[in-house]
């Protein structure tokens, strides 16, 4: 463990290591006739829908305008060279998609349970748009929140507060599904099962609201469910019982998702601190283990997730919760080597308040890329990426994301095929001034990456949905290479069609 007196020296050492880091940090890799290995890095952004944080811009927005806003999000993600969106589909036991289990969200239509003004499904629409443009789409659910104080709508007849009011409790300004009530857990798991079954998702994602954050010392009102547990012969203490409830939910969620589709990733985004003083130098913060009843280290040990996105929203120089101290610790408690793709906060970086550095995003990405582990991170939230601020989206476009990258593979997951997809059957058509690469993909391919060589420099020109079947090439290209990518990130052999 490193103290803050040695942190600056450690930081410098890590920067030096970047000289030999992954090719995500160089705009092009020198080669003659063979394209280099594709750069690997999970680059995602959360798209928050609760209280219309990121989408749609207002409740009740006409469907035509809401679709245009989704199109703009996808286009911006491609412009910035992201490769995934984490889209909030269930903000408060409601739905940003066509569900038979829960009501339409008021943040979509203006009133909970009210259908859109046109027959459309925002989730299906976004999945199609993302996959066409080479982006993964992960469905983000809040597992136990039943009502948010920003909500103004009357409760719909098919909402959990109407259907199972005795499984819900009021705590502070919120309504919550009680994690200790089996009916509440079953309700949320049924929603997740339905999402995975009906939609072509790349991942299912839950956030940090397990038991809620403490409300001014008020106890969470779960006496009814805890008393029922004791009457049934349960012997655990109340704290251990609460952790058992969350452990059981996480395990069941992982099993439920993979029983439906083994290749769909399960991601969890917990609070960024496990416990105060863990590791040494972390002096302040919620005790996740004791207050939220989330034993995240156990989930990593058991392999009940495919990627962990701890919310490391603090600056490097914020000593009580330093990003640079927390980052390596989370990687060190990962015995099954699942992906650790931290959440980072470009919105805070835009504000530029101390102790954030002028180039905080650059420095955090350098620290992330110096980890000897699966590369990746998630931005909170998409709103911060909409402007070309020099220290955030401008830096991503101009230097930090110099070429497209593909997400790291998850070899423990099984695609429809146990092996990597076959190389695309590819050809180049057109004239020297306008050449188009065309391909027929393996049925097991999700995406196709198109690398091009200009003079002697190779770069990833685009990543597209395998079903797209074509890609216009730059005018000055001297060679092209195509690689198919499976749902779990396995790569085909390259295909190198001759230019015209």
C-alpha positions in Angstrom: 0.0 0.0 0.0 1.2 3.5 -0.8 0.9 6.5 1.4 0.2 10.0 0.1 3.8 11.0 0.6 4.8 8.5 -2.0 1.8 8.9 -4.3 3.4 11.6 -6.5 6.5 9.5 -7.1 4.3 6.5 -7.9 2.3 8.6 -10.4 5.5 9.6 -12.2 6.6 6.0 -12.4 3.3 5.0 -13.9 3.5 7.6 -16.5 6.9 6.4 -17.6 5.4 2.9 -18.1 3.1 4.4 -20.7 5.8 4.3 -23.3 5.1 0.6 -23.7 1.4 0.7 -23.0 -1.4 -0.6 -25.2 -1.9 0.7 -28.7 -5.0 2.6 -27.6 -2.6 5.4 -26.7 -1.0 5.9 -30.1 -2.9 7.1 -33.1 -1.2 4.6 -35.5 1.1 1.7 -35.2 4.0 1.2 -37.6 3.8 -1.9 -39.8 4.4 -2.9 -43.3 2.0 -5.4 -44.7 0.3 -6.9 -41.7 -2.2 -4.9 -39.6 -1.4 -4.7 -35.9 -3.5 -6.3 -33.3 -6.7 -4.4 -32.6 -6.5 -2.0 -29.6 -8.6 -3.1 -26.7 -10.4 -0.7 -24.3 -13.9 -0.5 -23.0 -15.0 3.1 -23.6 -18.6 3.7 -22.4 -20.9 6.4 -21.1 -23.9 6.2 -18.8 -27.0 7.6 -20.4 -29.2 8.6 -17.4 -33.0 8.9 -17.9 -34.1 9.5 -14.3 -35.2 13.1 -14.0 -34.2 13.5 -17.7 -30.5 13.9 -16.9 -29.3 12.8 -20.3 -32.4 11.7 -22.3 -35.0 12.6 -23.2 -34.6 16.3 -22.9 -38.0 16.6 -21.2 -40.9 14.4 -20.2 -43.5 14.0 -22.9 -41.2 14.8 -25.8 -42.8 13.7 -29.0 -41.5 10.4 -30.2 -40.1 11.9 -33.4 -37.9 14.3 -31.4 -37.0 11.6 -28.8 -35.7 9.4 -31.6 -33.7 12.3 -33.0 -32.1 12.8 -29.6 -31.1 9.1 -29.5 -29.7 9.4 -33.0 -27.6 12.4 -31.8 -26.3 10.4 -28.8 -25.2 7.6 -31.0 -23.6 9.9 -33.5 -21.7 11.7 -30.7 -20.6 8.4 -29.2 -19.1 7.4 -32.6 -17.5 10.8 -33.1 -15.8 10.4 -29.7 -14.8 6.8 -30.5 -16.7 5.2 -27.6 -17.7 1.6 -28.1 -20.6 1.2 -25.6 -23.5 3.0 -24.0 -25.0 2.1 -20.7 -28.7 3.1 -21.0 -30.9 3.5 -18.0 -34.0 1.5 -18.9 -35.5 1.2 -15.3 -35.1 4.4 -13.2 -37.8 3.7 -10.6 -39.5 0.4 -11.2 -40.7 1.9 -14.5 -39.8 1.3 -18.1 -38.1 3.2 -20.9 -39.1 0.4 -23.2 -42.3 -1.6 -24.0 -42.8 -3.7 -20.9 -45.7 -5.9 -19.9 -44.3 -6.0 -16.3 -43.8 -2.4 -15.4 -45.4 0.9 -16.6 -44.0 3.4 -19.0 -41.8 5.9 -17.3 -43.1 9.4 -16.7 -39.7 10.8 -17.7 -40.4 9.4 -21.2 -44.1 10.2 -21.7 -45.0 12.8 -19.0 -47.2 10.5 -16.9 -46.3 7.0 -15.5 -48.1 4.3 -17.4 -49.0 6.6 -20.4 -47.9 5.2 -23.7 -45.8 7.2 -26.2 -47.6 9.3 -28.8 -46.4 6.8 -31.4 -46.0 3.0 -31.2 -42.3 2.7 -30.7 -39.8 1.1 -28.3 -36.9 3.3 -27.3 -34.7 0.4 -26.2 -35.2 -1.6 -29.4 -34.5 1.6 -31.4 -31.3 2.3 -29.5 -30.0 -1.2 -29.7 -30.4 -1.2 -33.5 -28.7 2.1 -33.8 -25.9 1.2 -31.5 -25.2 -2.2 -33.1 -25.2 -0.6 -36.6 -22.5 1.9 -35.5 -20.3 -0.6 -33.7 -21.5 0.2 -30.1 -22.5 -2.2 -27.4 -25.7 -1.5 -25.6 -26.0 -2.3 -21.9 -29.4 -2.0 -20.2 -29.0 -0.2 -16.8 -31.6 -1.0 -14.1 -32.0 0.4 -10.6 -32.7 -2.8 -8.7 -34.8 -1.6 -5.7 -35.8 2.1 -6.1 -39.6 2.3 -6.4 -40.2 6.1 -6.5 -37.9 9.1 -6.9 -38.7 12.5 -5.3 -38.4 14.2 -8.8 -41.3 12.1 -9.9 -44.6 14.0 -10.1 -46.9 11.5 -11.7 -49.6 9.5 -10.1 -48.6 5.8 -9.5 -49.8 3.5 -12.4 -51.9 0.5 -11.7 -49.2 -1.9 -12.7 -46.4 -0.3 -10.7 -44.9 -2.3 -7.9 -46.3 0.3 -5.4 -49.7 -0.6 -6.6 -49.3 -4.3 -7.1 -47.1 -5.1 -4.1 -47.4 -2.2 -1.7 -46.5 -4.4 1.3 -43.2 -5.2 -0.3 -42.2 -1.5 -0.4 -41.2 1.0 2.3 -40.8 4.8 2.5 -37.3 5.9 3.5 -36.5 9.6 3.4 -37.9 11.2 0.2 -37.9 7.9 -1.7 -39.9 4.7 -1.9 -37.9 1.5 -2.0 -38.6 -2.1 -2.7 -37.5 -4.0 0.5 -34.5 -6.2 -0.5 -35.5 -8.5 2.5 -38.8 -9.3 1.0 -38.6 -12.2 -1.4 -41.4 -10.8 -3.5 -39.4 -7.6 -4.2 -36.3 -9.5 -5.3 -38.4 -11.9 -7.5 -40.1 -8.8 -9.1 -36.9 -7.2 -10.1 -35.4 -10.4 -11.3 -38.4 -11.1 -13.5 -37.9 -7.6 -15.1 -34.2 -8.4 -15.8 -35.1 -11.9 -17.2 -37.7 -10.3 -19.5 -35.1 -7.7 -20.7 -32.5 -10.3 -21.5 -35.0 -12.6 -23.2 -36.7 -10.1 -25.4 -33.8 -7.8 -26.4 -30.5 -8.3 -28.1 -28.5 -6.8 -25.3 -24.7 -6.9 -24.8 -25.0 -6.4 -21.1 -27.2 -5.9 -18.1 -26.1 -3.3 -15.5 -27.2 -2.4 -12.0 -26.0 0.6 -10.1 -25.1 1.3 -6.4 -28.5 1.4 -4.8 -28.7 -1.9 -2.9 -29.9 -0.9 0.5 -30.2 2.9 0.2 -27.7 5.4 1.4 -28.3 6.3 5.1 -30.8 9.1 5.7 -29.6 11.3 8.6 -29.2 8.3 10.9 -32.7 7.0 10.3 -32.8 3.2 10.3 -34.1 1.5 7.1 -37.7 0.3 7.9 -37.4 -3.4 7.3 -38.6 -4.7 10.7 -41.5 -6.5 9.1 -39.4 -8.6 6.7 -36.6 -9.2 9.3 -39.2 -10.4 11.9 -40.6 -12.7 9.3 -37.1 -14.0 8.6 -36.5 -14.7 12.4 -39.9 -16.4 12.8 -38.9 -18.7 9.9 -35.9 -19.8 11.9 -33.3 -17.4 10.6 -30.3 -16.9 12.9 -28.3 -14.2 11.1 -27.9 -10.7 12.7 -29.8 -7.9 11.0 -26.7 -6.6 9.3 -25.5 -10.1 8.1 -29.1 -10.8 6.9 -29.2 -7.6 4.8 -25.8 -8.6 3.2 -27.2 -12.1 2.6 -30.2 -10.6 0.8 -28.0 -8.5 -1.5 -25.6 -11.4 -2.1 -28.5 -13.6 -3.0 -29.9 -11.1 -5.4 -26.6 -10.6 -7.1 -26.0 -14.3 -7.5 -29.5 -15.0 -8.8 -29.2 -12.1 -11.2 -25.9 -13.5 -12.6 -27.5 -16.9 -13.0 -30.7 -15.6 -14.4 -29.0 -13.6 -17.2 -26.7 -16.4 -18.2 -29.4 -19.0 -18.2 -31.2 -16.9 -20.8 -28.2 -15.8 -22.9 -24.7 -17.0 -21.8 -22.9 -14.2 -23.7 -24.7 -11.3 -22.1 -22.4 -9.5 -19.7 -23.5 -8.7 -16.1 -22.1 -5.4 -14.8 -22.3 -3.8 -11.4 -21.4 -0.2 -10.5 -21.0 0.1 -6.8 -19.9 3.1 -4.7 -16.2 3.6 -5.2 -15.1 2.9 -1.6 -15.5 -0.5 0.0 -14.9 0.7 3.6 -13.2 3.7 5.1 -9.4 3.3 5.6 -9.5 0.5 2.9 -6.9 0.8 1.5 -4.7 2.9 3.7 -5.0 6.6 3.0 -8.8 6.5 2.2 -10.0 8.4 5.2 -13.7 9.3 4.5 -16.7 8.0 2.7 -19.8 5.8 3.1 -19.1 2.3 4.5 -20.4 0.3 1.6 -20.2 -3.0 3.5 -21.9 -1.7 6.7 -24.3 1.0 5.3 -25.3 -0.3 1.8 -24.8 -4.0 2.8 -22.9 -4.6 -0.4 -20.0 -7.1 0.0 -18.5 -6.3 -3.4 -15.3 -8.1 -2.7 -17.3 -11.3 -2.2 -19.0 -10.8 -5.6 -15.5 -10.6 -7.2 -14.3 -13.6 -5.3 -17.3 -15.7 -6.4 -17.3 -14.4 -9.9 -20.9 -13.2 -9.7 -20.3 -10.5 -12.3 -18.5 -10.0 -15.6 -17.4 -6.4 -15.0 -17.2 -4.1 -12.1 -17.5 -0.3 -12.5 -16.7 1.2 -9.1 -17.6 4.8 -9.1 -14.2 6.5 -8.7 -15.5 10.0 -9.1 -12.9 11.7 -6.9 -9.9 13.6 -8.3 -6.3 12.2 -8.1 -5.3 14.9 -5.6 -8.4 14.6 -3.3 -6.5 12.9 -0.5 -9.3 11.4 1.6 -10.7 9.6 -1.5 -7.9 9.7 -4.0 -8.6 8.1 -7.4 -4.9 7.1 -7.7 -5.1 5.2 -4.4 -8.5 3.5 -5.0 -7.8 2.4 -8.6 -5.1 -0.1 -8.0 -6.8 -1.5 -4.8 -9.9 -2.5 -6.8 -7.7 -4.3 -9.3 -5.9 -6.1 -6.5 -9.1 -7.7 -5.0 -10.1 -9.4 -8.2 -8.9 -13.1 -8.0 -11.0 -14.3 -11.0 -9.7 -11.5 -13.2 -13.1 -10.2 -14.1 -13.1 -6.8 -15.9 -12.6 -3.7 -13.7 -13.8 -0.7 -15.6 -14.1 2.2 -13.2 -16.6 5.0 -13.5 -15.0 8.4 -13.9 -16.7 11.8 -13.7 -16.0 14.2 -16.6 -18.8 16.4 -15.4 -16.8 17.2 -12.3 -13.8 17.8 -14.5 -15.7 20.3 -16.6 -16.3 22.4 -13.4 -12.6 22.6 -12.9 -12.8 23.0 -9.2 -9.8 22.2 -7.0 -8.4 19.7 -6.4 -9.0 18.6 -9.9 -6.0 19.1 -12.2 -6.2 21.0 -15.5 -5.7 17.7 -17.3 -7.5 15.5 -14.8 -9.1 13.3 -17.4 -5.8 12.8 -19.2 -4.0 11.9 -16.0 -6.8 9.5 -14.9 -6.7 7.7 -18.2 -3.0 7.4 -18.0 -3.3 5.7 -14.6 -6.1 3.5 -15.9 -4.0 2.4 -18.8 -1.0 1.7 -16.7 -2.9 -1.1 -14.9 -1.8 -4.6 -16.0 -5.4 -5.7 -16.4 -8.4 -5.4 -18.8 -8.5 -1.8 -20.0 -11.7 0.2 -19.7 -13.8 2.9 -18.0 -17.3 4.5 -18.1 -18.0 8.2 -18.1 -20.7 9.7 -15.9 -22.6 10.9 -17.6 -23.3 11.5 -21.3 -24.2 15.1 -20.7 -20.6 16.0 -19.9 -19.5 14.6 -23.3 -21.8 16.8 -25.4 -19.5 19.8 -25.4 -16.0 20.0 -26.9 -14.4 21.3 -23.7 -10.6 21.1 -24.1 -10.1 19.1 -20.9 -12.9 16.6 -21.5 -14.5 15.8 -24.9 -12.0 17.9 -26.8 -9.2 15.9 -25.2 -10.9 12.6 -26.1 -11.2 13.6 -29.7 -7.8 15.2 -30.1 -5.5 12.9 -28.1 -6.9 10.5 -25.6 -9.0 8.4 -28.1 -6.9 8.7 -31.2 -8.3 5.6 -32.9 -11.3 3.3 -32.4 -10.9 0.4 -29.9 -12.8 -2.8 -29.3 -13.9 -3.9 -25.9 -11.7 -6.5 -24.1 -12.8 -10.2 -24.5 -14.7 -12.1 -21.8 -13.4 -15.6 -22.5 -15.3 -17.1 -19.5 -18.6 -16.3 -21.4 -19.9 -18.6 -24.1 -21.1 -17.2 -27.4 -23.4 -19.2 -29.7 -20.1 -20.7 -31.0 -17.4 -21.9 -28.7 -14.8 -20.5 -31.1 -14.0 -17.2 -32.6 -16.0 -16.2 -35.7 -14.6 -16.9 -39.2 -12.8 -14.2 -41.0 -15.1 -12.0 -43.0 -15.5 -12.9 -46.7 -14.3 -9.5 -48.0 -13.7 -7.6 -51.2 -13.1 -4.0 -52.3 -15.2 -2.4 -54.9 -15.1 1.0 -56.6 -12.4 3.2 -58.0 -9.2 4.5 -56.5 -11.0 7.8 -55.6 -13.9 6.0 -53.8 -13.3 2.5 -52.6 -15.8 0.5 -50.5 -14.9 -2.6 -48.5 -17.8 -5.1 -48.5 -18.0 -8.3 -46.5 -20.2 -11.3 -45.7 -19.8 -12.0 -41.9 -19.8 -15.2 -40.0 -23.3 -15.6 -38.3 -21.6 -15.4 -34.9 -20.0 -12.0 -35.5 -21.4 -9.0 -33.7 -19.1 -6.3 -35.2 -16.5 -6.0 -37.9 -13.4 -3.8 -37.4 -11.9 -2.1 -40.5 -8.3 -1.2 -40.3 -6.6 0.8 -43.0 -3.0 1.6 -43.8 -2.0 5.1 -45.1 1.6 5.0 -46.3 3.0 2.7 -43.5 0.7 3.7 -40.7 -2.2 1.5 -39.7 -5.2 2.8 -37.8 -8.7 1.5 -37.0 -10.9 3.3 -39.5 -14.3 2.1 -38.2 -16.0 -0.6 -36.2 -19.5 -1.4 -37.6 -22.2 -3.9 -37.1 -21.4 -7.1 -38.9 -24.8 -6.9 -40.7 -23.9 -3.5 -42.2 -21.8 -5.3 -44.7 -19.8 -2.3 -46.1 -17.5 0.6 -45.2 -16.3 3.4 -47.4 -12.5 3.7 -47.3 -10.3 6.8 -47.1 -9.1 8.1 -50.5 -5.4 7.6 -49.6 -5.6 4.1 -48.2 -2.8 1.7 -49.3 -4.1 -1.5 -47.6 -7.2 -2.7 -45.6 -7.7 -5.4 -43.1 -11.1 -6.6 -41.6 -11.6 -8.6 -38.4 -14.9 -10.0 -37.1 -15.7 -9.7 -33.4 -18.0 -12.1 -31.5 -20.5 -11.1 -28.8 -17.9 -12.0 -26.2 -15.1 -10.1 -27.9 -13.3 -13.1 -29.6 -11.6 -12.0 -32.8 -11.5 -13.8 -36.2 -8.4 -14.1 -38.3 -7.9 -11.0 -40.4 -9.2 -10.7 -44.0 -7.1 -8.5 -46.3 -8.9 -7.9 -49.6 -6.9 -6.3 -52.5 -7.6 -2.7 -53.2 -8.8 -1.6 -56.6 
